[in-house]
Amino acid sequence: MTRQTFPKININLEKIAHNVERLKELYGSAGIGIMGVTKTVCGDPIIANMMVEKGIKFLTDSRITNLKKMNRAGVKAQFVLLRSPSLSEIEATVKYADISVNTELEIIKRLSVCAIKHHTVHKIMLMVEMGDLREGIMPGDLLDVVQEVLTFGGIKLAGIGANFACFGGVKPNQDKMDDLSSLTARVEKKCKIRIPIVSGGNSANYNWFTKTDHVRRINNLRLGESIYLGREPLNRTPIKGLFTDAFTLAAEVIESKMKPTAPYGEIGQDAFGGHPRFRDKGNIRRVILGVGNQDVLVKGLTPIQHVEILGSSSDHIILDARKSNLQVGDIVTFQLNYGALLLAMTSPYMMKNYQYYSSKVTEQFQ
Ligand SMILES: *Cc1c(COP(=O)(O)O)cnc(C)c1O
């Protein structure tokens, strides 16, 4: 038998599909539609197709490269660019995104010119700044921006959105959601328009949603983490009824030896500019895995076996394996957090192992 290839990320499509269905049902019960965020999985077309199969109509990614990848793979969905296009991405945005999020009139103006040139209409979702301090138009400026956007040819205002818990860790609570609803209503009234999508946030909106009895105008959320990892990101609590282990990472032992716990010799900086300090706890079994910082956010890994991560470099993870008897060729598996998943799905060195409903397994590099 030929050995499998490592490191690899095991992707249980059945578990992700289950999470998609549950979340769709949950939010759908209050008229909130969900967009499937694909940036978390680097625009993976197999995962994207599964989401479409489960009834997701909008797929959203912050990278045009990923939208292009899904488009070329024949994924049938409305594609939403989740980060404002830059001036150098205007043509590609009009070509590959049905909707893009926007905050700058300068950019929207260029999208308008480009859409007109191609005899098409590009839809935009205006992001409003509501405290988290990443992207967004200041609420007091929104009306002016909308009024100006409505004069642009080739552009259609598809929605208004806000983002939370990304930069400032600000929670999307009832006050914030009420503010977004009121702001939407005010703009609609002044401009005599109806704004179809009011996108209240991301996976961090779960706690708000489970407690609220009035979602008012919020009719959309953009979900990544809760679909893939089954957790809400404010406290990283597992969401009831969802799988938290749809992804696991497996790496192979390439060295296993009894060695000291403290480095010896004159000590300078480590590979990443850190100044490592270790306590001498005698000799232990130290194990090295053939995976490292170039493949995954190592501090976002939790080992499933009884081992402890001592540290890592570009291509190695070093384990305290005193409680196991790991030998060369053995496989160590980990759970991944958001950052680890993001990097593992992006690494070209990571084998992707898709586990299908029928437990049929295929392997492929991205
Ligand atoms: C990444 C991102 C999301 C998805 O966030 P999750 O916490 O993974 O659900 C939603 N909206 C925007 C604007 C994002 O950048």
The ligand as an SDF file (V2000), in Angstrom:
LIG
                    3D

 15 15  0  0  0  0  0  0  0  0999 V2000
  -14.8540   37.3570    7.2340 C   0  0  0  0  0  0  0  0  0  0  0  0
  -16.0930   38.1580    7.1660 C   0  0  0  0  0  0  0  0  0  0  0  0
  -17.3250   37.5770    7.5230 C   0  0  0  0  0  0  0  0  0  0  0  0
  -17.4430   36.1770    8.0730 C   0  0  0  0  0  0  0  0  0  0  0  0
  -17.1740   36.1590    9.4530 O   0  0  0  0  0  0  0  0  0  0  0  0
  -17.3710   34.8350   10.3160 P   0  0  0  0  0  0  0  0  0  0  0  0
  -17.1120   35.2770   11.7080 O   0  0  0  0  0  0  0  0  0  0  0  0
  -16.4240   33.8210    9.8170 O   0  0  0  0  0  0  0  0  0  0  0  0
  -18.7980   34.4060   10.1370 O   0  0  0  0  0  0  0  0  0  0  0  0
  -18.4650   38.3510    7.3570 C   0  0  0  0  0  0  0  0  0  0  0  0
  -18.3990   39.6240    6.9070 N   0  0  0  0  0  0  0  0  0  0  0  0
  -17.2380   40.2190    6.5710 C   0  0  0  0  0  0  0  0  0  0  0  0
  -17.2550   41.6180    6.0530 C   0  0  0  0  0  0  0  0  0  0  0  0
  -16.0510   39.5040    6.6980 C   0  0  0  0  0  0  0  0  0  0  0  0
  -14.8910   40.1000    6.3590 O   0  0  0  0  0  0  0  0  0  0  0  0
  1  2  1  0
  2  3  1  0
  2 14  2  0
  3  4  1  0
  3 10  2  0
  4  5  1  0
  5  6  1  0
  6  7  2  0
  6  8  1  0
  6  9  1  0
 10 11  1  0
 11 12  2  0
 12 13  1  0
 12 14  1  0
 14 15  1  0
M  END
$$$$
